[in-house]
C-alpha cells in the first residue's frame, strides 16, 4: 500500500539515470518523502563543476561491488557447508529407504534436493529413532528442504538488510514448529511428551 508510513512509500521505480543528473532527485509522488530525500541528496550528491564524476556514481559503484562481494561470500558459504556435510556422512550406512546412520554426527538432518536423504546418529534408541525419522519425513513431505534453500538464496541476495536476517531466523523456526505440529497431530498426551523429549535430546 503506497503511504508515507509504508516501508515502500511509492511503487514508482527510481530511474538508474539519477546518478548522472546534475541535481539528483526522486519523484515518488509523496511530497514529504520527496522533500526530505531531495534535500539530503542535493547537499551530498550535487556534483561540483570541477569534479570529473558525479559523487553519486562513486557511491553507487562502491555499494554495488560491496553487494556483489557479500552475495558471493554467502553462496560460497552455502556450497562449502554442503560439501563439508556430505564429506562428514560419506561413510553413512543405509538402513532403509532413504535413511542413513552415521557415527560422525550428533543430530539428525535431511540432505539433498531431488532425492533427499535422512541422516541420523548411530545407535539411537528405537523409540527415539521412530520419532526422529517421523520428524524428518514430515520435513520432506512438506518440502521444507527446498523452502529452506529458497529462503537462504533470498537471504543471500538481500544480505545487507537486517530485517531479512530476522525473517530467515523466524522462518526456520516456523518450519520446525509446523513440522512438529504435523507429526504430533494424532498423538495422545504421553506420546507427545515422549516425542518432545526425544527431539530435545537431539
CNS distance restraints for C-alpha pairs under 8 A (distance, minus, plus):
assign (resid   1 and name CA) (resid   6 and name CA) 6.94 0.50 0.50
assign (resid   1 and name CA) (resid   8 and name CA) 7.77 0.50 0.50
assign (resid   1 and name CA) (resid   9 and name CA) 7.79 0.50 0.50
assign (resid   2 and name CA) (resid   6 and name CA) 6.43 0.50 0.50
assign (resid   2 and name CA) (resid   8 and name CA) 6.64 0.50 0.50
assign (resid   2 and name CA) (resid   9 and name CA) 5.03 0.50 0.50
assign (resid   2 and name CA) (resid  10 and name CA) 5.21 0.50 0.50
assign (resid   2 and name CA) (resid  11 and name CA) 6.73 0.50 0.50
assign (resid   3 and name CA) (resid   8 and name CA) 7.56 0.50 0.50
assign (resid   3 and name CA) (resid   9 and name CA) 4.93 0.50 0.50
assign (resid   3 and name CA) (resid  10 and name CA) 7.08 0.50 0.50
assign (resid   3 and name CA) (resid  30 and name CA) 7.87 0.50 0.50
assign (resid   4 and name CA) (resid   9 and name CA) 5.31 0.50 0.50
assign (resid   4 and name CA) (resid  30 and name CA) 6.81 0.50 0.50
assign (resid   4 and name CA) (resid  32 and name CA) 7.66 0.50 0.50
assign (resid   4 and name CA) (resid  33 and name CA) 7.17 0.50 0.50
assign (resid   5 and name CA) (resid   9 and name CA) 6.87 0.50 0.50
assign (resid   9 and name CA) (resid  28 and name CA) 7.56 0.50 0.50
assign (resid   9 and name CA) (resid  30 and name CA) 7.42 0.50 0.50
assign (resid   9 and name CA) (resid  33 and name CA) 7.87 0.50 0.50
assign (resid  10 and name CA) (resid  28 and name CA) 5.56 0.50 0.50
assign (resid  10 and name CA) (resid  29 and name CA) 7.15 0.50 0.50
assign (resid  10 and name CA) (resid  30 and name CA) 7.49 0.50 0.50
assign (resid  11 and name CA) (resid  28 and name CA) 7.91 0.50 0.50
assign (resid  12 and name CA) (resid  28 and name CA) 6.27 0.50 0.50
assign (resid  14 and name CA) (resid  18 and name CA) 7.63 0.50 0.50
assign (resid  14 and name CA) (resid  26 and name CA) 6.72 0.50 0.50
assign (resid  17 and name CA) (resid  21 and name CA) 6.84 0.50 0.50
assign (resid  18 and name CA) (resid  24 and name CA) 5.49 0.50 0.50
assign (resid  18 and name CA) (resid  25 and name CA) 7.00 0.50 0.50
assign (resid  18 and name CA) (resid  26 and name CA) 7.99 0.50 0.50
assign (resid  19 and name CA) (resid  24 and name CA) 6.75 0.50 0.50
assign (resid  19 and name CA) (resid  54 and name CA) 6.88 0.50 0.50
assign (resid  19 and name CA) (resid  56 and name CA) 5.36 0.50 0.50
assign (resid  19 and name CA) (resid  57 and name CA) 5.27 0.50 0.50
assign (resid  19 and name CA) (resid  60 and name CA) 7.81 0.50 0.50
assign (resid  20 and name CA) (resid  24 and name CA) 7.66 0.50 0.50
assign (resid  20 and name CA) (resid  54 and name CA) 6.54 0.50 0.50
assign (resid  20 and name CA) (resid  56 and name CA) 7.94 0.50 0.50
assign (resid  20 and name CA) (resid  57 and name CA) 7.18 0.50 0.50
assign (resid  22 and name CA) (resid  46 and name CA) 6.37 0.50 0.50
assign (resid  22 and name CA) (resid  47 and name CA) 6.57 0.50 0.50
assign (resid  22 and name CA) (resid  54 and name CA) 7.92 0.50 0.50
assign (resid  23 and name CA) (resid  42 and name CA) 6.37 0.50 0.50
assign (resid  23 and name CA) (resid  45 and name CA) 7.74 0.50 0.50
assign (resid  23 and name CA) (resid  46 and name CA) 5.31 0.50 0.50
assign (resid  23 and name CA) (resid  47 and name CA) 7.63 0.50 0.50
assign (resid  24 and name CA) (resid  38 and name CA) 7.41 0.50 0.50
assign (resid  24 and name CA) (resid  41 and name CA) 6.51 0.50 0.50
assign (resid  24 and name CA) (resid  42 and name CA) 6.65 0.50 0.50
assign (resid  24 and name CA) (resid  45 and name CA) 7.06 0.50 0.50
assign (resid  24 and name CA) (resid  46 and name CA) 6.64 0.50 0.50
assign (resid  25 and name CA) (resid  34 and name CA) 7.83 0.50 0.50
assign (resid  25 and name CA) (resid  37 and name CA) 7.72 0.50 0.50
assign (resid  25 and name CA) (resid  38 and name CA) 5.14 0.50 0.50
assign (resid  25 and name CA) (resid  41 and name CA) 6.86 0.50 0.50
assign (resid  25 and name CA) (resid  42 and name CA) 7.51 0.50 0.50
assign (resid  26 and name CA) (resid  34 and name CA) 6.17 0.50 0.50
assign (resid  26 and name CA) (resid  37 and name CA) 7.52 0.50 0.50
assign (resid  26 and name CA) (resid  38 and name CA) 6.53 0.50 0.50
assign (resid  27 and name CA) (resid  34 and name CA) 5.97 0.50 0.50
assign (resid  28 and name CA) (resid  33 and name CA) 7.32 0.50 0.50
assign (resid  28 and name CA) (resid  34 and name CA) 6.31 0.50 0.50
assign (resid  29 and name CA) (resid  34 and name CA) 7.40 0.50 0.50
assign (resid  30 and name CA) (resid  34 and name CA) 6.17 0.50 0.50
assign (resid  31 and name CA) (resid  35 and name CA) 5.98 0.50 0.50
assign (resid  32 and name CA) (resid  36 and name CA) 6.16 0.50 0.50
assign (resid  33 and name CA) (resid  37 and name CA) 5.98 0.50 0.50
assign (resid  34 and name CA) (resid  38 and name CA) 5.70 0.50 0.50
assign (resid  35 and name CA) (resid  39 and name CA) 6.00 0.50 0.50
assign (resid  36 and name CA) (resid  40 and name CA) 6.52 0.50 0.50
assign (resid  37 and name CA) (resid  41 and name CA) 6.14 0.50 0.50
assign (resid  38 and name CA) (resid  42 and name CA) 5.85 0.50 0.50
assign (resid  39 and name CA) (resid  43 and name CA) 6.32 0.50 0.50
assign (resid  40 and name CA) (resid  44 and name CA) 6.15 0.50 0.50
assign (resid  41 and name CA) (resid  45 and name CA) 5.26 0.50 0.50
assign (resid  41 and name CA) (resid  46 and name CA) 7.01 0.50 0.50
assign (resid  42 and name CA) (resid  46 and name CA) 5.18 0.50 0.50
assign (resid  45 and name CA) (resid  54 and name CA) 7.14 0.50 0.50
assign (resid  45 and name CA) (resid  55 and name CA) 5.54 0.50 0.50
assign (resid  45 and name CA) (resid  56 and name CA) 5.53 0.50 0.50
assign (resid  46 and name CA) (resid  54 and name CA) 7.28 0.50 0.50
assign (resid  46 and name CA) (resid  55 and name CA) 7.45 0.50 0.50
assign (resid  47 and name CA) (resid  51 and name CA) 6.60 0.50 0.50
assign (resid  47 and name CA) (resid  53 and name CA) 7.34 0.50 0.50
assign (resid  47 and name CA) (resid  54 and name CA) 5.13 0.50 0.50
assign (resid  47 and name CA) (resid  55 and name CA) 6.30 0.50 0.50
assign (resid  53 and name CA) (resid  57 and name CA) 7.07 0.50 0.50
assign (resid  53 and name CA) (resid  58 and name CA) 7.69 0.50 0.50
assign (resid  54 and name CA) (resid  58 and name CA) 7.00 0.50 0.50
assign (resid  55 and name CA) (resid  59 and name CA) 6.37 0.50 0.50
assign (resid  56 and name CA) (resid  60 and name CA) 5.99 0.50 0.50
assign (resid  57 and name CA) (resid  61 and name CA) 6.00 0.50 0.50
assign (resid  58 and name CA) (resid  62 and name CA) 6.18 0.50 0.50
assign (resid  59 and name CA) (resid  63 and name CA) 6.00 0.50 0.50
assign (resid  60 and name CA) (resid  64 and name CA) 5.97 0.50 0.50
assign (resid  61 and name CA) (resid  65 and name CA) 6.30 0.50 0.50
assign (resid  62 and name CA) (resid  66 and name CA) 6.12 0.50 0.50
assign (resid  63 and name CA) (resid  67 and name CA) 6.12 0.50 0.50
assign (resid  64 and name CA) (resid  68 and name CA) 6.26 0.50 0.50
assign (resid  65 and name CA) (resid  69 and name CA) 6.22 0.50 0.50
assign (resid  66 and name CA) (resid  70 and name CA) 6.30 0.50 0.50
assign (resid  67 and name CA) (resid  71 and name CA) 6.20 0.50 0.50
assign (resid  67 and name CA) (resid 160 and name CA) 7.56 0.50 0.50
assign (resid  68 and name CA) (resid  72 and name CA) 6.14 0.50 0.50
assign (resid  69 and name CA) (resid  73 and name CA) 6.15 0.50 0.50
assign (resid  70 and name CA) (resid  74 and name CA) 6.24 0.50 0.50
assign (resid  70 and name CA) (resid 156 and name CA) 7.66 0.50 0.50
assign (resid  70 and name CA) (resid 159 and name CA) 6.95 0.50 0.50
assign (resid  70 and name CA) (resid 160 and name CA) 7.99 0.50 0.50
assign (resid  71 and name CA) (resid  75 and name CA) 6.30 0.50 0.50
assign (resid  71 and name CA) (resid 156 and name CA) 5.39 0.50 0.50
assign (resid  71 and name CA) (resid 157 and name CA) 5.86 0.50 0.50
assign (resid  71 and name CA) (resid 159 and name CA) 7.13 0.50 0.50
assign (resid  72 and name CA) (resid  76 and name CA) 6.05 0.50 0.50
assign (resid  73 and name CA) (resid  77 and name CA) 6.08 0.50 0.50
assign (resid  74 and name CA) (resid  78 and name CA) 6.31 0.50 0.50
assign (resid  74 and name CA) (resid 156 and name CA) 5.49 0.50 0.50
assign (resid  75 and name CA) (resid  79 and name CA) 6.29 0.50 0.50
assign (resid  75 and name CA) (resid 153 and name CA) 7.91 0.50 0.50
assign (resid  75 and name CA) (resid 156 and name CA) 6.83 0.50 0.50
assign (resid  76 and name CA) (resid  80 and name CA) 5.98 0.50 0.50
assign (resid  77 and name CA) (resid  81 and name CA) 5.93 0.50 0.50
assign (resid  78 and name CA) (resid  82 and name CA) 6.22 0.50 0.50
assign (resid  79 and name CA) (resid  83 and name CA) 6.18 0.50 0.50
assign (resid  80 and name CA) (resid  84 and name CA) 6.12 0.50 0.50
assign (resid  81 and name CA) (resid  85 and name CA) 6.26 0.50 0.50
assign (resid  82 and name CA) (resid  86 and name CA) 6.21 0.50 0.50
assign (resid  83 and name CA) (resid  87 and name CA) 6.07 0.50 0.50
assign (resid  84 and name CA) (resid  88 and name CA) 6.14 0.50 0.50
assign (resid  85 and name CA) (resid  89 and name CA) 6.44 0.50 0.50
assign (resid  86 and name CA) (resid  90 and name CA) 5.88 0.50 0.50
assign (resid  88 and name CA) (resid 104 and name CA) 6.60 0.50 0.50
assign (resid  88 and name CA) (resid 105 and name CA) 7.77 0.50 0.50
assign (resid  89 and name CA) (resid 102 and name CA) 6.41 0.50 0.50
assign (resid  89 and name CA) (resid 104 and name CA) 6.92 0.50 0.50
assign (resid  89 and name CA) (resid 105 and name CA) 7.75 0.50 0.50
assign (resid  89 and name CA) (resid 119 and name CA) 7.99 0.50 0.50
assign (resid  91 and name CA) (resid 102 and name CA) 7.29 0.50 0.50
assign (resid  92 and name CA) (resid 100 and name CA) 5.77 0.50 0.50
assign (resid  92 and name CA) (resid 101 and name CA) 5.38 0.50 0.50
assign (resid  92 and name CA) (resid 102 and name CA) 4.62 0.50 0.50
assign (resid  92 and name CA) (resid 103 and name CA) 7.78 0.50 0.50
assign (resid  92 and name CA) (resid 119 and name CA) 7.90 0.50 0.50
assign (resid  93 and name CA) (resid 100 and name CA) 5.24 0.50 0.50
assign (resid  93 and name CA) (resid 101 and name CA) 5.21 0.50 0.50
assign (resid  93 and name CA) (resid 102 and name CA) 6.48 0.50 0.50
assign (resid  94 and name CA) (resid  98 and name CA) 7.26 0.50 0.50
assign (resid  94 and name CA) (resid  99 and name CA) 5.89 0.50 0.50
assign (resid  94 and name CA) (resid 100 and name CA) 4.30 0.50 0.50
assign (resid  94 and name CA) (resid 101 and name CA) 6.45 0.50 0.50
assign (resid  95 and name CA) (resid  99 and name CA) 5.86 0.50 0.50
assign (resid  95 and name CA) (resid 100 and name CA) 5.74 0.50 0.50
assign (resid  95 and name CA) (resid 101 and name CA) 7.00 0.50 0.50
assign (resid  96 and name CA) (resid 100 and name CA) 7.41 0.50 0.50
assign (resid  98 and name CA) (resid 116 and name CA) 7.35 0.50 0.50
assign (resid  98 and name CA) (resid 117 and name CA) 5.00 0.50 0.50
assign (resid  98 and name CA) (resid 118 and name CA) 6.07 0.50 0.50
assign (resid  99 and name CA) (resid 117 and name CA) 6.08 0.50 0.50
assign (resid  99 and name CA) (resid 118 and name CA) 4.80 0.50 0.50
assign (resid  99 and name CA) (resid 119 and name CA) 6.04 0.50 0.50
assign (resid  99 and name CA) (resid 120 and name CA) 7.59 0.50 0.50
assign (resid 100 and name CA) (resid 117 and name CA) 7.26 0.50 0.50
assign (resid 100 and name CA) (resid 118 and name CA) 6.07 0.50 0.50
assign (resid 100 and name CA) (resid 119 and name CA) 4.84 0.50 0.50
assign (resid 100 and name CA) (resid 120 and name CA) 6.33 0.50 0.50
assign (resid 101 and name CA) (resid 119 and name CA) 5.73 0.50 0.50
assign (resid 101 and name CA) (resid 120 and name CA) 5.03 0.50 0.50
assign (resid 101 and name CA) (resid 121 and name CA) 5.62 0.50 0.50
assign (resid 101 and name CA) (resid 122 and name CA) 5.12 0.50 0.50
assign (resid 102 and name CA) (resid 119 and name CA) 7.03 0.50 0.50
assign (resid 102 and name CA) (resid 120 and name CA) 6.42 0.50 0.50
assign (resid 102 and name CA) (resid 121 and name CA) 5.27 0.50 0.50
assign (resid 102 and name CA) (resid 122 and name CA) 5.05 0.50 0.50
assign (resid 103 and name CA) (resid 121 and name CA) 5.78 0.50 0.50
assign (resid 103 and name CA) (resid 122 and name CA) 4.89 0.50 0.50
assign (resid 104 and name CA) (resid 121 and name CA) 7.39 0.50 0.50
assign (resid 105 and name CA) (resid 120 and name CA) 7.36 0.50 0.50
assign (resid 105 and name CA) (resid 121 and name CA) 5.50 0.50 0.50
assign (resid 105 and name CA) (resid 122 and name CA) 7.99 0.50 0.50
assign (resid 106 and name CA) (resid 120 and name CA) 7.79 0.50 0.50
assign (resid 106 and name CA) (resid 121 and name CA) 5.50 0.50 0.50
assign (resid 106 and name CA) (resid 202 and name CA) 7.09 0.50 0.50
assign (resid 107 and name CA) (resid 120 and name CA) 6.54 0.50 0.50
assign (resid 107 and name CA) (resid 121 and name CA) 6.21 0.50 0.50
assign (resid 107 and name CA) (resid 202 and name CA) 5.33 0.50 0.50
assign (resid 108 and name CA) (resid 118 and name CA) 7.28 0.50 0.50
assign (resid 108 and name CA) (resid 119 and name CA) 5.47 0.50 0.50
assign (resid 108 and name CA) (resid 120 and name CA) 4.33 0.50 0.50
assign (resid 108 and name CA) (resid 121 and name CA) 6.33 0.50 0.50
assign (resid 108 and name CA) (resid 132 and name CA) 7.30 0.50 0.50
assign (resid 108 and name CA) (resid 136 and name CA) 7.86 0.50 0.50
assign (resid 108 and name CA) (resid 202 and name CA) 7.31 0.50 0.50
assign (resid 109 and name CA) (resid 118 and name CA) 5.94 0.50 0.50
assign (resid 109 and name CA) (resid 119 and name CA) 5.49 0.50 0.50
assign (resid 109 and name CA) (resid 120 and name CA) 6.81 0.50 0.50
assign (resid 109 and name CA) (resid 136 and name CA) 6.85 0.50 0.50
assign (resid 110 and name CA) (resid 116 and name CA) 6.31 0.50 0.50
assign (resid 110 and name CA) (resid 117 and name CA) 5.52 0.50 0.50
assign (resid 110 and name CA) (resid 118 and name CA) 4.62 0.50 0.50
assign (resid 110 and name CA) (resid 119 and name CA) 6.21 0.50 0.50
assign (resid 110 and name CA) (resid 136 and name CA) 6.70 0.50 0.50
assign (resid 110 and name CA) (resid 140 and name CA) 7.89 0.50 0.50
assign (resid 110 and name CA) (resid 145 and name CA) 7.14 0.50 0.50
assign (resid 111 and name CA) (resid 116 and name CA) 5.40 0.50 0.50
assign (resid 111 and name CA) (resid 117 and name CA) 5.33 0.50 0.50
assign (resid 111 and name CA) (resid 118 and name CA) 6.63 0.50 0.50
assign (resid 111 and name CA) (resid 119 and name CA) 7.63 0.50 0.50
assign (resid 111 and name CA) (resid 145 and name CA) 7.68 0.50 0.50
assign (resid 112 and name CA) (resid 116 and name CA) 4.10 0.50 0.50
assign (resid 112 and name CA) (resid 117 and name CA) 6.21 0.50 0.50
assign (resid 112 and name CA) (resid 145 and name CA) 7.56 0.50 0.50
assign (resid 113 and name CA) (resid 145 and name CA) 6.70 0.50 0.50
assign (resid 113 and name CA) (resid 146 and name CA) 6.36 0.50 0.50
assign (resid 116 and name CA) (resid 140 and name CA) 7.33 0.50 0.50
assign (resid 116 and name CA) (resid 145 and name CA) 8.00 0.50 0.50
assign (resid 118 and name CA) (resid 133 and name CA) 7.53 0.50 0.50
assign (resid 118 and name CA) (resid 136 and name CA) 6.66 0.50 0.50
assign (resid 118 and name CA) (resid 137 and name CA) 7.80 0.50 0.50
assign (resid 120 and name CA) (resid 129 and name CA) 7.92 0.50 0.50
assign (resid 120 and name CA) (resid 132 and name CA) 7.98 0.50 0.50
assign (resid 124 and name CA) (resid 128 and name CA) 6.57 0.50 0.50
assign (resid 124 and name CA) (resid 129 and name CA) 5.82 0.50 0.50
assign (resid 125 and name CA) (resid 129 and name CA) 5.93 0.50 0.50
assign (resid 126 and name CA) (resid 130 and name CA) 6.17 0.50 0.50
assign (resid 127 and name CA) (resid 131 and name CA) 6.44 0.50 0.50
assign (resid 128 and name CA) (resid 132 and name CA) 6.11 0.50 0.50
assign (resid 128 and name CA) (resid 195 and name CA) 7.43 0.50 0.50
assign (resid 128 and name CA) (resid 198 and name CA) 5.24 0.50 0.50
assign (resid 128 and name CA) (resid 199 and name CA) 7.74 0.50 0.50
assign (resid 129 and name CA) (resid 133 and name CA) 5.98 0.50 0.50
assign (resid 130 and name CA) (resid 134 and name CA) 6.14 0.50 0.50
assign (resid 131 and name CA) (resid 135 and name CA) 6.24 0.50 0.50
assign (resid 131 and name CA) (resid 195 and name CA) 5.87 0.50 0.50
assign (resid 131 and name CA) (resid 198 and name CA) 7.03 0.50 0.50
assign (resid 131 and name CA) (resid 199 and name CA) 7.58 0.50 0.50
assign (resid 132 and name CA) (resid 136 and name CA) 6.27 0.50 0.50
assign (resid 132 and name CA) (resid 198 and name CA) 7.38 0.50 0.50
assign (resid 132 and name CA) (resid 199 and name CA) 6.58 0.50 0.50
assign (resid 133 and name CA) (resid 137 and name CA) 5.94 0.50 0.50
assign (resid 134 and name CA) (resid 138 and name CA) 6.14 0.50 0.50
assign (resid 134 and name CA) (resid 183 and name CA) 6.70 0.50 0.50
assign (resid 135 and name CA) (resid 139 and name CA) 6.54 0.50 0.50
assign (resid 135 and name CA) (resid 179 and name CA) 6.66 0.50 0.50
assign (resid 135 and name CA) (resid 180 and name CA) 6.64 0.50 0.50
assign (resid 135 and name CA) (resid 183 and name CA) 6.35 0.50 0.50
assign (resid 136 and name CA) (resid 140 and name CA) 6.54 0.50 0.50
assign (resid 137 and name CA) (resid 141 and name CA) 6.18 0.50 0.50
assign (resid 138 and name CA) (resid 142 and name CA) 6.08 0.50 0.50
assign (resid 138 and name CA) (resid 179 and name CA) 5.95 0.50 0.50
assign (resid 138 and name CA) (resid 182 and name CA) 7.15 0.50 0.50
assign (resid 138 and name CA) (resid 183 and name CA) 6.82 0.50 0.50
assign (resid 139 and name CA) (resid 143 and name CA) 6.19 0.50 0.50
assign (resid 139 and name CA) (resid 144 and name CA) 5.16 0.50 0.50
assign (resid 139 and name CA) (resid 145 and name CA) 6.85 0.50 0.50
assign (resid 139 and name CA) (resid 179 and name CA) 6.13 0.50 0.50
assign (resid 140 and name CA) (resid 144 and name CA) 6.09 0.50 0.50
assign (resid 140 and name CA) (resid 145 and name CA) 6.48 0.50 0.50
assign (resid 142 and name CA) (resid 179 and name CA) 7.86 0.50 0.50
assign (resid 143 and name CA) (resid 147 and name CA) 6.29 0.50 0.50
assign (resid 144 and name CA) (resid 148 and name CA) 5.81 0.50 0.50
assign (resid 144 and name CA) (resid 175 and name CA) 6.94 0.50 0.50
assign (resid 145 and name CA) (resid 149 and name CA) 6.47 0.50 0.50
assign (resid 146 and name CA) (resid 150 and name CA) 6.30 0.50 0.50
assign (resid 147 and name CA) (resid 151 and name CA) 6.06 0.50 0.50
assign (resid 148 and name CA) (resid 152 and name CA) 6.17 0.50 0.50
assign (resid 148 and name CA) (resid 172 and name CA) 7.20 0.50 0.50
assign (resid 149 and name CA) (resid 153 and name CA) 6.22 0.50 0.50
assign (resid 150 and name CA) (resid 154 and name CA) 6.28 0.50 0.50
assign (resid 151 and name CA) (resid 155 and name CA) 6.20 0.50 0.50
assign (resid 151 and name CA) (resid 168 and name CA) 6.63 0.50 0.50
assign (resid 152 and name CA) (resid 156 and name CA) 6.07 0.50 0.50
assign (resid 152 and name CA) (resid 168 and name CA) 7.45 0.50 0.50
assign (resid 153 and name CA) (resid 157 and name CA) 6.40 0.50 0.50
assign (resid 154 and name CA) (resid 158 and name CA) 6.26 0.50 0.50
assign (resid 155 and name CA) (resid 159 and name CA) 5.30 0.50 0.50
assign (resid 155 and name CA) (resid 164 and name CA) 6.18 0.50 0.50
assign (resid 155 and name CA) (resid 165 and name CA) 6.72 0.50 0.50
assign (resid 155 and name CA) (resid 168 and name CA) 7.06 0.50 0.50
assign (resid 158 and name CA) (resid 164 and name CA) 6.79 0.50 0.50
assign (resid 159 and name CA) (resid 164 and name CA) 7.20 0.50 0.50
assign (resid 159 and name CA) (resid 165 and name CA) 7.29 0.50 0.50
assign (resid 161 and name CA) (resid 165 and name CA) 6.99 0.50 0.50
assign (resid 162 and name CA) (resid 166 and name CA) 6.43 0.50 0.50
assign (resid 163 and name CA) (resid 167 and name CA) 6.05 0.50 0.50
assign (resid 164 and name CA) (resid 168 and name CA) 6.02 0.50 0.50
assign (resid 165 and name CA) (resid 169 and name CA) 6.29 0.50 0.50
assign (resid 166 and name CA) (resid 170 and name CA) 6.23 0.50 0.50
assign (resid 167 and name CA) (resid 171 and name CA) 5.84 0.50 0.50
assign (resid 168 and name CA) (resid 172 and name CA) 6.11 0.50 0.50
assign (resid 169 and name CA) (resid 173 and name CA) 6.32 0.50 0.50
assign (resid 170 and name CA) (resid 174 and name CA) 6.04 0.50 0.50
assign (resid 171 and name CA) (resid 175 and name CA) 6.21 0.50 0.50
assign (resid 172 and name CA) (resid 176 and name CA) 6.59 0.50 0.50
assign (resid 173 and name CA) (resid 177 and name CA) 6.34 0.50 0.50
assign (resid 174 and name CA) (resid 178 and name CA) 5.94 0.50 0.50
assign (resid 175 and name CA) (resid 179 and name CA) 6.08 0.50 0.50
assign (resid 176 and name CA) (resid 180 and name CA) 6.22 0.50 0.50
assign (resid 177 and name CA) (resid 181 and name CA) 6.18 0.50 0.50
assign (resid 178 and name CA) (resid 182 and name CA) 6.27 0.50 0.50
assign (resid 179 and name CA) (resid 183 and name CA) 6.41 0.50 0.50
assign (resid 180 and name CA) (resid 184 and name CA) 6.17 0.50 0.50
assign (resid 181 and name CA) (resid 185 and name CA) 5.83 0.50 0.50
assign (resid 184 and name CA) (resid 192 and name CA) 6.11 0.50 0.50
assign (resid 184 and name CA) (resid 195 and name CA) 7.96 0.50 0.50
assign (resid 187 and name CA) (resid 191 and name CA) 5.88 0.50 0.50
assign (resid 187 and name CA) (resid 192 and name CA) 5.97 0.50 0.50
assign (resid 188 and name CA) (resid 192 and name CA) 6.18 0.50 0.50
assign (resid 189 and name CA) (resid 193 and name CA) 6.23 0.50 0.50
assign (resid 190 and name CA) (resid 194 and name CA) 6.32 0.50 0.50
assign (resid 191 and name CA) (resid 195 and name CA) 6.02 0.50 0.50
assign (resid 192 and name CA) (resid 196 and name CA) 6.15 0.50 0.50
assign (resid 193 and name CA) (resid 197 and name CA) 6.26 0.50 0.50
assign (resid 194 and name CA) (resid 198 and name CA) 6.13 0.50 0.50
assign (resid 195 and name CA) (resid 199 and name CA) 6.29 0.50 0.50
assign (resid 196 and name CA) (resid 200 and name CA) 6.07 0.50 0.50
assign (resid 197 and name CA) (resid 201 and name CA) 6.11 0.50 0.50
assign (resid 198 and name CA) (resid 202 and name CA) 6.76 0.50 0.50
